[in-house]
Amino acid sequence: MDRDLQGYGPKPPHPHWPNNAKIAVSFVINYEEGAEYTLLNGDSHSETYLSEIVGGQPRHGARNPNIESEYEYGSRAGIWRLLRVFEKSDVNGTVYGVGKALQVNPRVAEVCGNMGWEVASHGWRWIDYADVPEVEEREHIVQCIELSLEQTGRAPTGWYIGRLSARSQALVYEIYKERGLELVWMADSYADDLPYYQPLPRKQGAMGEGEQQALLILPYSLDCNDFKYLMPHNWSSPDDFYNYLVAAFDELYAEGVGGSPKMMSIGLHARISGRPGRMGAVRRFVEYVAKHEGAWVATREEIARHWLRVHPYRTDG
């Protein structure tokens, strides 16, 4: 797939957010607990990524109880603490749900659905798919679809795989097309502050008139993301995270006031921001956003469907 280094250029399209909103805000909770690398899941080594033990090495052929219990914190306590904050503020967002994690703790999808949150797919396992055989990755995508049908009554309309392979997006699209399912958005990109269309590979372009010919990409964020608490030389306190979120929001809000509204994504994790010492930063930022007139807080599906309606894909650019 070719890279697009030009994008919208100096004059991006006006999104015309509902009610003339100055910014679209997307809160995302990554729910991965129970789907990480562990011998219990048939892996050869333990997880090392995004834990409090920064720089820890994997244990090959053995479990790591410390890492496992960190992830368990997210599923046992962190996810519910995060959701309570949003429920109290009557704010909805999107859960990036890893299939295996939702399978072993089905109450998460149930509660999120009852709260009006979108349950999107985050792949079947919280692993790096770069070296996973295609046939296995295909099976995992199908498992995600089937689990979502079982838990929510429909296939996920949005995907963020995270640690994806070069073929992941095309595989998701292909499987959805084969099954006659609706794929609305994908988020494995950090390339813009607005949604954009990513043309499908040429081999998938021979479709009938009126059919979707490109993936709608809702770019995600690795800068407005709590995972940086667990990276060297990044967030060292909740104030760091909160102040950065406010700075990003203020800049984008000002652009919206100036006639060029954008989208802001905030990435959270149950085992990270769900900790008591970090929860206040999330609560304060949710309250900060609520004080601003014209801040549209929405699920990613709501943002995507708005974009599809206002800015449908055009083959002539």
N, C-alpha and C positions, 0 to 999 in steps of 0.2 A: 504494500500500500504506500502510495506516494505521500510525502509530507506536504503540508500546506503552511508555509511560513508567512503568508500574507494576510490571511484571515479577512476581517471586515475592513481593514485599513483605517484611515483617519476619521471616517464617518460611519460608525456602526449603525445598524438599523435601530429604529426606535421600537422597543418591545410592546408599547401600549399595554402595559400591565393593567389588570382590572382596576376600575375606579381611579385611573390615572396615578397609580402608585409610583412612588419615586424609586423603589427598590423592591426586588423579590428576595425573600429570605428563606433559605432551605436548611432546616435543622435535620441532621442525620445522626442516627445512632447505629454504629456498627456492632452487630451482635454475632460474635464468633466463638463464644465459649463452648468447649466440648468438641470442636471441629478442628482444633489445632493439631500439630504434629505430636503424636504419642504412640507408644507401642500398642496401647489399647485400641487404636484406630488402624492397626496394621502397618504402622510406619517403622522404619529402621532406627529412628532416633527421636529425641525429645525436641520440643519447641524451644526457640531462643528469641523469637521476634516479639517485640512489644511486651516486654515484661519489666518488672521493677529491677531485675538483675541485669542492668545494662552491660552489654558486652559478654554475657554468659555464653558458654560453649555448649553445643548439643551433647547429650549422652547417647552414644551409639550402642544399641542393643540393650538399653536400660531405660527405665522410666525416671522422670525427675519430679518427685512429689512436690517440691517447692513451686515449680512453674505450674504444675497442674492445679495446685490449690489457688494460685493467683487467678488463673482463668475461672476456677470455680467461684471465686468471689464475685466475678461479674455476673454469673448466672444466678447465684443465690441471693445476692444483696444489691449489687451495683445497678442492675437493669431496673429494679423496682424503685430505687431511689431517684434515678434519672426520670423515669416515667411519672413519678409523683410530682416532680417539679413542673413538668409540662402540663400535667392534668390540672394542677392547681391554677396555672396561668391560662388554661383553655387554649393551649397552643398545640397544633398538630405538625407532624413532620414525617420523615420517611425512615424506616428501619431497613438497613442493609442486613438482611438475615442470611447467614450461612446455613445451608440446608441441614447439615448434620447437627448443628447447634439447635435449630428449631425442632428437629426431630426428637432430641433427647430432653427438651424442655418446651413442650407444646403450649404451655400457658403463655409464653411470650407472644406468639402470634395471636392467640385468643384475646389477650388483654389489649394488645396494640390495635387489633381490629375493632374492638369495642370502643376504644378511645378515638377512632377515626384516623389512625395512623396508616400510612401506606406501608405494606410489607413487600419490599423489593427483594430481588435475589442477589446474594453476595457469593454465588458459587456453592457447590456442595461441601467442599472442605476449605478450611483456612490454611491452604498450602500454596506453594509456588507451582503454577500449572505450566511453566516454561518447558519442563522436561517430562510432563505427563503424556503418555501416548494418546494419540487422537481418539482412538476407540474408547479409552477410559474417560477422557474429557467429555466425549459425547454422552456416555452413560451418566456422568455426573449431572450434565445439563438436564437430561430427561428426569433424573431423580428429583431435581429441584422443582421442575414443573409438576410432577406427580404429587410431591409433598404439599406444594402450595394449593393444588386443587383439593387435596384432602383437608388442609387446615383452614383455608380461606374461601374455598369455593371457586377459585379461578387461578389461572396461571399468573405469575408475576408479570406486570406490564413493563417493569424496568429492571435493569441489571447493572451492578457494579461488581466486577470480579475481583479487582484489586491486584492480586499477584497473577496476572493473566499470561497466557501464551500469545504468540503472534497470530494464532488462528481463532482465539476465543470468541471475539465479536462476530466473525463470520459464521462460526459454528452455531452460536445462539440464534442468529438470524435464520440460518438454514433450517434448523430444527423447528423453529416457530412456523416458518413457511410450510414445511412438510406437514405440520399438524394443524394448520389453519388457525393458529393462535395470533393474538394481537401483541406485537412488540412495540411499545410506545417510545421508550427512551433507553439509552445506555449512558454510562457516566465514567467510563475508563479513559478520562482525559483531564488535563489540567491546563488546557490551552487557551482559555478565554474567560471572559466575565459574562458572556451571553451564550445561550444555546446556539448550535450550528449544525448543519447537515454534513455528514460524512458519506460521500458516494460509495456505493457497494463495489466490491471487486468486480472487474469486467466479466468474469465467468458467471456472476450472478445477475448480470444486467439484462438478460433476455426475458423480460416480463411483459405481461399484457398492459394495455393502456389503463391508466388509473391506479395501478398498483404502486406501492411505495418503492422508490428507487434509491433511497439513501437512509442511513441510520440517523435519527435525531440524537445528537450528543448534548447532554447536559453536563458541562464540565464540573468536576468536583474540586476539592481544595485540599492541598497538603500543607498550606501555610496556616489557615484558620482551622487547625486540627489539633486535638488534644494528644495525639500520639507523640508530639514533640516534647511532652513531659518526660518521655522515656528515651529521648535521644540526647547525646552529649551536647552541652553548650546551647540548649534551647530553653523551654520554659522551666524555670527553677521554682516558681511559686504560682499560685492561682492568679495573683495580680498580673504576672507576665502575660498569661493567657487572656485574661479579661481585657487588659489594656490593648493588646494587639487586636482583639475582636472589635473593640470600640473604634480603634483607629481605622480599621478596614471598613467598618460600617459607615463611619462618618465621611470617609472619602467617597465611597460609592453613593451614599445618600446625597452628598453635595453634587455629584455628577448628575443624579436624577433631578435635583432641583434645577440644575442648569440645562435640562432638556435632553439628557442622555442616560436614561435609567439602565441599571445593570442588575445582575443577580449575585447573591452572596450565599455560599455554602459553608456550613459549620459542621465539622466532623467530630463526633464524640464516640467514646467507647465505654461499654458497661463497666469494665474492670479498671478503667483509668479515671474518667470523670465521675464515675459512680462511687469513688472513694469520698469519705466525709470531708477531707481536707481540700478537695477540689470542687466539690459540689457547689459551693457558694459562687464560684466564678460563673458557672452556668446559670444559676438563678439570677444573679445580678445582670447578666447580659440579656436574658429573656426579658427582664423588667425594663432594661434600657431600650430595647427595641420597641416594646409596647408603648413607650412614651412618645414615639415619633409618629406623627400623622403621615400616612402614605407609605407605611412599611407593610408590604403584603407578605405575610408568613403563610407558606403553602407547602403542600407535599410536592415531590418532584413530578408526580404524575399530573397534578394540577398545572404546574408550570409548563410541562411538556405539551399538554393538550391545548393550553392557551397559545403556545408558540406555533403548533401545527395549524391552528385555526387562523391566526393573524399573519403568520409568515409560512405558508405552505411551500413545500419544496418545489423548486423550478429548475428544470434541466438546462435552461438558458442562462443560469447564474443570476 
